[in-house]
Amino acid sequence: MSDLKGKKIFVTGGSRGIGSSIVKILAKKGATVAFTYSSREDSAAQLLSELLSLDSGAGHFYLQMDLAKEESVKSVVEQVLTKFIDIDGVVNNAGITKDGLLLRMKTEDFDSVIQTNLRGGFLVTKGFLKPMLKARKGSIVNITSVIGQTGNAGQANYAASKAGTEAFSKSIALEVASRNIRVNCIAPGFIATEMTQTLSEDVRKQILSKIPLERIAEPEEVAYAAAFLLSDESKYMTGQTLSVNGGMYMG
Ligand SMILES: NC(=O)c1ccc[n+]([C@@H]2O[C@H](COP(=O)([O-])OP(=O)(O)OC[C@H]3O[C@@H](n4cnc5c(N)ncnc54)[C@H](OP(=O)(O)O)[C@@H]3O)[C@@H](O)[C@H]2O)c1
């Protein structure tokens, strides 16, 4: 299933949570993976040592990147392309939340979520698109959210960034389909990572009551969907959003 042998794939925010699972699953399926961290180099180093013990070889590496800074993204793209000239896949996974009800939301909290999640994905995608266009191959996977599909009180900035990413992805899918490049999204529901750990017990119960499968998902469950979209098994899919949400939203 979802063989990724020989594929070179770049993943943002691989140091923990969903990104870390994506990196591990891709490497287990035979891909060589470059991934980024933002502040936690220790987690990135720990993950790399796990990867190096796999059969997929010693080509994996990580870099520091701040998605909110154009220069940082440009420099990472350049460095990745020196090793992955014929890059096969990109996963725009890294993302942040800065929640608050709108009347209390600071302009800088609105801006930083849009800048990191939406504009950051634009910068990464733009950077890797040229070599993909030249090679006439590629699969880009953008991690959005169920919140971008339904909206959520207290997350107007985050919801806008994720809905924006979906619309962005469909537009790019149309621009590059004729060159055999596919662009798809995965919209996770409620996944057990640090992003969701800080929620109060009440909010957690409220969310659980809205999930037909009656449980929070593990990050691996998102990673398997990413592996599928990066593999040739999904080669007739573009401009789509795969929902991995336990039935929380049926769009
Ligand atoms: N968890 C959920 O329930 C859920 C649901 C729907 C969608 N999602 C989406 O799935 C993706 C991953 O979420 P997660 O729960 O795994 O998040 P997480 O545990 O908070 O991890 C976030 C990752 O992004 C990196 N990062 C943070 N700020 C960054 C920046 N400014 N520039 C570059 N990288 C940055 C972090 O690096 P460091 O480790 O170095 O800080 C980390 O690797 C996000 O796009 C999120 O919106 C999550």
PDBQT file of the ligand as one rigid body, heavy atoms in Angstrom, charges set to zero:
ROOT
HETATM    1  N1  LIG A 301      -4.022  18.692  16.142  1.00  0.00    +0.000 N 
HETATM    2  C1  LIG A 301      -5.201  18.812  15.565  1.00  0.00    +0.000 C 
HETATM    3  O1  LIG A 301      -6.241  18.432  16.113  1.00  0.00    +0.000 OA
HETATM    4  C2  LIG A 301      -5.318  19.425  14.191  1.00  0.00    +0.000 A 
HETATM    5  C3  LIG A 301      -6.581  19.433  13.593  1.00  0.00    +0.000 A 
HETATM    6  C4  LIG A 301      -6.722  19.964  12.321  1.00  0.00    +0.000 A 
HETATM    7  C5  LIG A 301      -5.634  20.471  11.660  1.00  0.00    +0.000 A 
HETATM    8  N2  LIG A 301      -4.411  20.461  12.248  1.00  0.00    +0.000 N 
HETATM    9  C6  LIG A 301      -3.293  21.017  11.487  1.00  0.00    +0.000 C 
HETATM   10  O2  LIG A 301      -2.276  20.048  11.352  1.00  0.00    +0.000 OA
HETATM   11  C7  LIG A 301      -1.001  20.683  11.303  1.00  0.00    +0.000 C 
HETATM   12  C8  LIG A 301      -0.093  20.116  12.380  1.00  0.00    +0.000 C 
HETATM   13  O3  LIG A 301      -0.718  20.315  13.628  1.00  0.00    +0.000 OA
HETATM   14  P1  LIG A 301      -0.168  19.670  14.981  1.00  0.00    +0.000 P 
HETATM   15  O4  LIG A 301      -1.345  19.463  15.870  1.00  0.00    +0.000 OA
HETATM   16  O5  LIG A 301       0.746  18.550  14.686  1.00  0.00    +0.000 OA
HETATM   17  O6  LIG A 301       0.661  20.928  15.555  1.00  0.00    +0.000 OA
HETATM   18  P2  LIG A 301       1.810  20.998  16.676  1.00  0.00    +0.000 P 
HETATM   19  O7  LIG A 301       1.878  19.744  17.469  1.00  0.00    +0.000 OA
HETATM   20  O8  LIG A 301       1.541  22.289  17.384  1.00  0.00    +0.000 OA
HETATM   21  O9  LIG A 301       3.163  21.126  15.798  1.00  0.00    +0.000 OA
HETATM   22  C9  LIG A 301       3.357  22.251  15.001  1.00  0.00    +0.000 C 
HETATM   23  C10 LIG A 301       4.563  22.068  14.107  1.00  0.00    +0.000 C 
HETATM   24  O10 LIG A 301       4.743  23.281  13.346  1.00  0.00    +0.000 OA
HETATM   25  C11 LIG A 301       6.030  23.841  13.600  1.00  0.00    +0.000 C 
HETATM   26  N3  LIG A 301       5.918  25.305  13.627  1.00  0.00    +0.000 N 
HETATM   27  C12 LIG A 301       5.315  26.081  14.569  1.00  0.00    +0.000 A 
HETATM   28  N4  LIG A 301       5.436  27.383  14.230  1.00  0.00    +0.000 NA
HETATM   29  C13 LIG A 301       6.142  27.446  13.073  1.00  0.00    +0.000 A 
HETATM   30  C14 LIG A 301       6.615  28.497  12.250  1.00  0.00    +0.000 A 
HETATM   31  N5  LIG A 301       6.388  29.784  12.552  1.00  0.00    +0.000 N 
HETATM   32  N6  LIG A 301       7.330  28.196  11.143  1.00  0.00    +0.000 NA
HETATM   33  C15 LIG A 301       7.568  26.896  10.813  1.00  0.00    +0.000 A 
HETATM   34  N7  LIG A 301       7.152  25.840  11.553  1.00  0.00    +0.000 NA
HETATM   35  C16 LIG A 301       6.442  26.119  12.674  1.00  0.00    +0.000 A 
HETATM   36  C17 LIG A 301       6.450  23.276  14.946  1.00  0.00    +0.000 C 
HETATM   37  O11 LIG A 301       7.889  23.308  15.067  1.00  0.00    +0.000 OA
HETATM   38  P3  LIG A 301       8.607  23.207  16.552  1.00  0.00    +0.000 P 
HETATM   39  O12 LIG A 301       8.351  21.808  17.028  1.00  0.00    +0.000 OA
HETATM   40  O13 LIG A 301      10.050  23.441  16.288  1.00  0.00    +0.000 OA
HETATM   41  O14 LIG A 301       7.968  24.234  17.404  1.00  0.00    +0.000 OA
HETATM   42  C18 LIG A 301       5.866  21.858  14.858  1.00  0.00    +0.000 C 
HETATM   43  O15 LIG A 301       6.712  21.025  14.116  1.00  0.00    +0.000 OA
HETATM   44  C19 LIG A 301      -1.274  22.174  11.460  1.00  0.00    +0.000 C 
HETATM   45  O16 LIG A 301      -1.333  22.804  10.204  1.00  0.00    +0.000 OA
HETATM   46  C20 LIG A 301      -2.630  22.206  12.126  1.00  0.00    +0.000 C 
HETATM   47  O17 LIG A 301      -3.318  23.408  11.866  1.00  0.00    +0.000 OA
HETATM   48  C21 LIG A 301      -4.225  19.952  13.506  1.00  0.00    +0.000 A 
ENDROOT
TORSDOF 0
